[in-house]
Amino acid sequence: FVFHLFFDSEENVWKLCEQVKKTRIDELNKCYAVFVSNEGRTVPLWRQKAGRGDDQVVIWDYHVFFMHNPSPNRCLVFDLDTTLPFPTYFHKYVTETFRSDLALRPEHHRFFRVIPAETYLMEFSSDRRHMRRPDGSWIKPPPSYPPIQSNSNVHSLGDFICMSPGKGPGIVYSLSEFVQTFYKSPNVVAQQNNK
């Protein structure tokens, strides 16, 4: 994939989904937009360009990355904000970026809304209100392309950031459920193939 950096992670991921649809449509059903957040919108992530200290840790209100999962144990993560290679294999990304919830207070546990790329392209909308200061001025200059709009909603970002199961598109996972769903160790894959 060839990818160009735009502005916010949710728009970068939308543009990557759009590029896959235009250039590799046969792979689109293996691609996902993943939102990371929690009820308090305080999610620690390590190995982030915006992070501090040796561990490069930062606390985001939410974060979004792209996943391509062509087969068991081949899942790749595309995250433009990580200091890890681009892309990175799922297991390395999760291990180094999210570590474990066991050492965190419950209010910092991360949840993952996983949305199929096709759904994300159809349902995501942003009028970019979150990119403005209270006085209406831009925090940073916006991208040159128009805001991403679906047919049904002017601004659906909140539906994607919300981590309440049953609300919004896709499926919400805890960290352990997310790993169990998208990572199959090489030994498990070999055993399944030998049956």
ZAMARDREN-295128 format. One record per residue (C-alpha): residue number from 1; x, y, z. Coordinates in steps of 0.5 Angstrom, whole numbers, plus 500, padded with zeros to 3 digits. Layout:
BEGIN
<node i="NUM" xx="X" yy="Y" zz="Z"/>
...
//
This chain:
BEGIN
<node i="1" xx="500" yy="500" zz="500"/>
<node i="2" xx="502" yy="507" zz="499"/>
<node i="3" xx="500" yy="512" zz="504"/>
<node i="4" xx="500" yy="519" zz="505"/>
<node i="5" xx="499" yy="523" zz="512"/>
<node i="6" xx="493" yy="528" zz="512"/>
<node i="7" xx="491" yy="530" zz="519"/>
<node i="8" xx="488" yy="526" zz="524"/>
<node i="9" xx="488" yy="519" zz="525"/>
<node i="10" xx="481" yy="517" zz="523"/>
<node i="11" xx="482" yy="521" zz="517"/>
<node i="12" xx="488" yy="518" zz="515"/>
<node i="13" xx="485" yy="511" zz="516"/>
<node i="14" xx="479" yy="513" zz="512"/>
<node i="15" xx="483" yy="515" zz="506"/>
<node i="16" xx="487" yy="508" zz="507"/>
<node i="17" xx="481" yy="504" zz="507"/>
<node i="18" xx="479" yy="508" zz="501"/>
<node i="19" xx="485" yy="507" zz="497"/>
<node i="20" xx="485" yy="500" zz="498"/>
<node i="21" xx="478" yy="500" zz="495"/>
<node i="22" xx="480" yy="503" zz="489"/>
<node i="23" xx="487" yy="499" zz="488"/>
<node i="24" xx="486" yy="493" zz="492"/>
<node i="25" xx="478" yy="492" zz="492"/>
<node i="26" xx="479" yy="484" zz="493"/>
<node i="27" xx="483" yy="486" zz="500"/>
<node i="28" xx="478" yy="490" zz="503"/>
<node i="29" xx="474" yy="485" zz="506"/>
<node i="30" xx="480" yy="483" zz="510"/>
<node i="31" xx="481" yy="491" zz="513"/>
<node i="32" xx="479" yy="494" zz="519"/>
<node i="33" xx="479" yy="501" zz="522"/>
<node i="34" xx="480" yy="500" zz="529"/>
<node i="35" xx="478" yy="506" zz="535"/>
<node i="36" xx="482" yy="505" zz="541"/>
<node i="37" xx="478" yy="509" zz="547"/>
<node i="38" xx="475" yy="508" zz="554"/>
<node i="39" xx="469" yy="511" zz="558"/>
<node i="40" xx="474" yy="517" zz="561"/>
<node i="41" xx="477" yy="518" zz="554"/>
<node i="42" xx="484" yy="516" zz="557"/>
<node i="43" xx="488" yy="511" zz="554"/>
<node i="44" xx="495" yy="510" zz="555"/>
<node i="45" xx="499" yy="508" zz="549"/>
<node i="46" xx="507" yy="506" zz="548"/>
<node i="47" xx="512" yy="507" zz="543"/>
<node i="48" xx="508" yy="513" zz="540"/>
<node i="49" xx="511" yy="519" zz="536"/>
<node i="50" xx="508" yy="524" zz="541"/>
<node i="51" xx="510" yy="520" zz="547"/>
<node i="52" xx="515" yy="522" zz="553"/>
<node i="53" xx="521" yy="518" zz="556"/>
<node i="54" xx="524" yy="512" zz="554"/>
<node i="55" xx="518" yy="508" zz="553"/>
<node i="56" xx="515" yy="514" zz="549"/>
<node i="57" xx="508" yy="513" zz="553"/>
<node i="58" xx="502" yy="518" zz="551"/>
<node i="59" xx="495" yy="518" zz="554"/>
<node i="60" xx="490" yy="519" zz="548"/>
<node i="61" xx="483" yy="521" zz="549"/>
<node i="62" xx="482" yy="516" zz="543"/>
<node i="63" xx="487" yy="513" zz="537"/>
<node i="64" xx="485" yy="510" zz="531"/>
<node i="65" xx="489" yy="505" zz="526"/>
<node i="66" xx="488" yy="501" zz="520"/>
<node i="67" xx="489" yy="493" zz="520"/>
<node i="68" xx="490" yy="488" zz="514"/>
<node i="69" xx="488" yy="481" zz="516"/>
<node i="70" xx="489" yy="477" zz="510"/>
<node i="71" xx="490" yy="470" zz="514"/>
<node i="72" xx="491" yy="467" zz="521"/>
<node i="73" xx="498" yy="470" zz="524"/>
<node i="74" xx="499" yy="475" zz="518"/>
<node i="75" xx="495" yy="481" zz="521"/>
<node i="76" xx="499" yy="487" zz="520"/>
<node i="77" xx="498" yy="494" zz="523"/>
<node i="78" xx="498" yy="501" zz="520"/>
<node i="79" xx="499" yy="506" zz="525"/>
<node i="80" xx="502" yy="513" zz="523"/>
<node i="81" xx="503" yy="515" zz="530"/>
<node i="82" xx="507" yy="509" zz="532"/>
<node i="83" xx="515" yy="509" zz="533"/>
<node i="84" xx="515" yy="502" zz="531"/>
<node i="85" xx="516" yy="500" zz="523"/>
<node i="86" xx="510" yy="501" zz="518"/>
<node i="87" xx="507" yy="497" zz="518"/>
<node i="88" xx="508" yy="492" zz="524"/>
<node i="89" xx="505" yy="485" zz="525"/>
<node i="90" xx="499" yy="485" zz="530"/>
<node i="91" xx="503" yy="481" zz="536"/>
<node i="92" xx="509" yy="486" zz="536"/>
<node i="93" xx="504" yy="492" zz="535"/>
<node i="94" xx="500" yy="490" zz="541"/>
<node i="95" xx="505" yy="488" zz="546"/>
<node i="96" xx="509" yy="494" zz="545"/>
<node i="97" xx="503" yy="499" zz="544"/>
<node i="98" xx="498" yy="497" zz="549"/>
<node i="99" xx="502" yy="492" zz="554"/>
<node i="100" xx="498" yy="489" zz="559"/>
<node i="101" xx="491" yy="492" zz="563"/>
<node i="102" xx="494" yy="488" zz="569"/>
<node i="103" xx="499" yy="494" zz="571"/>
<node i="104" xx="493" yy="499" zz="569"/>
<node i="105" xx="488" yy="502" zz="574"/>
<node i="106" xx="481" yy="500" zz="571"/>
<node i="107" xx="479" yy="507" zz="568"/>
<node i="108" xx="485" yy="506" zz="564"/>
<node i="109" xx="484" yy="500" zz="561"/>
<node i="110" xx="483" yy="500" zz="553"/>
<node i="111" xx="477" yy="498" zz="549"/>
<node i="112" xx="477" yy="497" zz="541"/>
<node i="113" xx="472" yy="498" zz="536"/>
<node i="114" xx="473" yy="494" zz="530"/>
<node i="115" xx="470" yy="496" zz="524"/>
<node i="116" xx="470" yy="493" zz="517"/>
<node i="117" xx="473" yy="498" zz="512"/>
<node i="118" xx="467" yy="498" zz="508"/>
<node i="119" xx="463" yy="499" zz="514"/>
<node i="120" xx="467" yy="505" zz="516"/>
<node i="121" xx="467" yy="508" zz="509"/>
<node i="122" xx="460" yy="508" zz="509"/>
<node i="123" xx="458" yy="510" zz="516"/>
<node i="124" xx="464" yy="515" zz="518"/>
<node i="125" xx="463" yy="522" zz="518"/>
<node i="126" xx="466" yy="528" zz="521"/>
<node i="127" xx="465" yy="536" zz="520"/>
<node i="128" xx="472" yy="537" zz="523"/>
<node i="129" xx="469" yy="540" zz="530"/>
<node i="130" xx="474" yy="537" zz="534"/>
<node i="131" xx="479" yy="540" zz="530"/>
<node i="132" xx="477" yy="547" zz="532"/>
<node i="133" xx="478" yy="551" zz="538"/>
<node i="134" xx="472" yy="554" zz="542"/>
<node i="135" xx="473" yy="560" zz="538"/>
<node i="136" xx="472" yy="557" zz="532"/>
<node i="137" xx="479" yy="557" zz="529"/>
<node i="138" xx="483" yy="551" zz="527"/>
<node i="139" xx="488" yy="548" zz="532"/>
<node i="140" xx="492" yy="546" zz="526"/>
<node i="141" xx="491" yy="548" zz="519"/>
<node i="142" xx="486" yy="542" zz="516"/>
<node i="143" xx="487" yy="538" zz="510"/>
<node i="144" xx="486" yy="541" zz="503"/>
<node i="145" xx="480" yy="536" zz="501"/>
<node i="146" xx="473" yy="537" zz="504"/>
<node i="147" xx="471" yy="534" zz="510"/>
<node i="148" xx="469" yy="526" zz="510"/>
<node i="149" xx="461" yy="526" zz="510"/>
<node i="150" xx="457" yy="520" zz="509"/>
<node i="151" xx="450" yy="520" zz="506"/>
<node i="152" xx="446" yy="519" zz="513"/>
<node i="153" xx="450" yy="524" zz="518"/>
<node i="154" xx="454" yy="530" zz="518"/>
<node i="155" xx="459" yy="528" zz="524"/>
<node i="156" xx="459" yy="521" zz="527"/>
<node i="157" xx="466" yy="521" zz="530"/>
<node i="158" xx="463" yy="520" zz="537"/>
<node i="159" xx="459" yy="514" zz="535"/>
<node i="160" xx="466" yy="511" zz="533"/>
<node i="161" xx="470" yy="513" zz="539"/>
<node i="162" xx="464" yy="510" zz="544"/>
<node i="163" xx="466" yy="504" zz="547"/>
<node i="164" xx="459" yy="502" zz="549"/>
<node i="165" xx="457" yy="495" zz="546"/>
<node i="166" xx="451" yy="495" zz="542"/>
<node i="167" xx="452" yy="502" zz="540"/>
<node i="168" xx="456" yy="504" zz="534"/>
<node i="169" xx="458" yy="500" zz="528"/>
<node i="170" xx="463" yy="494" zz="529"/>
<node i="171" xx="465" yy="490" zz="535"/>
<node i="172" xx="467" yy="493" zz="541"/>
<node i="173" xx="473" yy="488" zz="545"/>
<node i="174" xx="477" yy="489" zz="551"/>
<node i="175" xx="484" yy="488" zz="550"/>
<node i="176" xx="485" yy="481" zz="551"/>
<node i="177" xx="479" yy="479" zz="547"/>
<node i="178" xx="482" yy="483" zz="541"/>
<node i="179" xx="488" yy="479" zz="542"/>
<node i="180" xx="485" yy="473" zz="542"/>
<node i="181" xx="480" yy="475" zz="536"/>
<node i="182" xx="486" yy="477" zz="531"/>
<node i="183" xx="492" yy="474" zz="534"/>
<node i="184" xx="493" yy="466" zz="533"/>
<node i="185" xx="500" yy="464" zz="535"/>
<node i="186" xx="504" yy="460" zz="529"/>
<node i="187" xx="503" yy="453" zz="534"/>
<node i="188" xx="496" yy="454" zz="534"/>
<node i="189" xx="496" yy="455" zz="526"/>
<node i="190" xx="500" yy="449" zz="525"/>
<node i="191" xx="496" yy="445" zz="529"/>
<node i="192" xx="489" yy="447" zz="526"/>
<node i="193" xx="492" yy="446" zz="519"/>
<node i="194" xx="494" yy="439" zz="521"/>
<node i="195" xx="487" yy="437" zz="523"/>
//
